[in-house]
Amino acid sequence: MINLKNLIKVLRKKLGMTQEKLAKECGVVRQTINCVENDKYDPTLELAFKIAKVLNRKVDEVFIFE
């Protein structure tokens, strides 16, 4: 099993962005962003790319495979 960590919360806060705003821009609900941030849900590849794009980062700058 792949252990996926992420820096969403740190990057989002640096941009002054709420979970709600990130979720809206990614086309998901806030709870989805919360679950991804807290390592309770691994996002689909499509969602991972959307999150990275909204945060102005490359996917491998947001998600770390351990």
C-alpha positions as CSV (number, residue, x, y, z in Angstrom):
1,M,0.0,0.0,0.0
2,I,1.3,3.5,-0.9
3,N,1.4,6.0,1.9
4,L,0.5,9.4,0.5
5,K,1.2,12.5,2.5
6,N,0.3,16.1,1.4
7,L,1.1,19.7,2.1
8,I,-2.4,21.0,1.1
9,K,-3.1,22.7,4.4
10,V,0.2,24.5,4.6
11,L,0.1,25.7,1.0
12,R,-3.6,26.6,1.2
13,K,-3.0,28.7,4.4
14,K,0.0,30.5,2.7
15,L,-2.4,31.6,0.0
16,G,-5.0,32.7,2.6
17,M,-7.5,30.2,1.2
18,T,-10.2,28.4,3.1
19,Q,-11.1,24.8,2.6
20,E,-14.4,26.0,1.2
21,K,-12.7,28.1,-1.4
22,L,-10.3,25.4,-2.5
23,A,-13.2,22.9,-2.6
24,K,-15.3,25.2,-4.8
25,E,-12.4,25.8,-7.2
26,C,-11.8,22.1,-7.5
27,G,-15.5,21.2,-7.9
28,V,-15.8,19.2,-4.7
29,V,-17.3,19.7,-1.2
30,R,-15.3,21.1,1.7
31,Q,-15.5,17.8,3.5
32,T,-13.5,16.2,0.7
33,I,-10.7,18.7,1.1
34,N,-10.8,18.2,4.8
35,C,-10.5,14.4,4.4
36,V,-7.6,14.7,1.9
37,E,-5.7,17.2,4.2
38,N,-6.1,14.8,7.1
39,D,-4.9,11.7,5.2
40,K,-8.3,10.1,5.5
41,Y,-8.9,10.0,1.8
42,D,-6.5,9.7,-1.2
43,P,-7.7,11.9,-4.0
44,T,-8.3,10.7,-7.5
45,L,-5.6,11.6,-9.9
46,E,-7.9,14.2,-11.5
47,L,-8.6,15.8,-8.1
48,A,-4.9,15.8,-7.2
49,F,-4.1,17.7,-10.4
50,K,-6.9,20.2,-9.7
51,I,-5.7,20.9,-6.2
52,A,-2.2,21.4,-7.4
53,K,-3.3,23.8,-10.1
54,V,-5.4,25.9,-7.7
55,L,-2.5,26.0,-5.3
56,N,-0.1,27.0,-8.2
57,R,2.1,24.0,-7.6
58,K,3.2,20.8,-9.3
59,V,1.5,17.7,-8.1
60,D,4.7,16.4,-6.6
61,E,5.1,19.6,-4.6
62,V,1.7,19.0,-3.0
63,F,1.7,15.2,-2.6
64,I,4.5,13.2,-1.2
65,F,4.7,9.4,-1.7
66,E,6.3,7.6,1.2
